Amino acid sequence: MSRINDVGGMVGFPAVIEEPDEPAFHADWEAHVFALNGVMLRRGVYNLDEFRDAIERMPPAEYLASSYYEKWFHAITTLLAEKGIATPEELAGG
């Protein structure tokens, strides 16, 4: 079964526009999400396959509306809840 991230051969998606001299992060929170993911991976909280799968399990409309690092944040919070490290309420409360 295809997931929303598997858009190979599908029509109707706009072209990818490359941004000249694009910064690695467009906002500070993106750098924090990047760093948090690295820590979670190194500490063995989850692995890269689990992380990718959590992104790919996003609801299609949410996936399409999310930026790159919003998808990462979704995956991190999903995995922290699924593994019992934080409750959904704790994650929602910041």
Beta strands, then each sheet from edge to edge (+ up, - down):
end
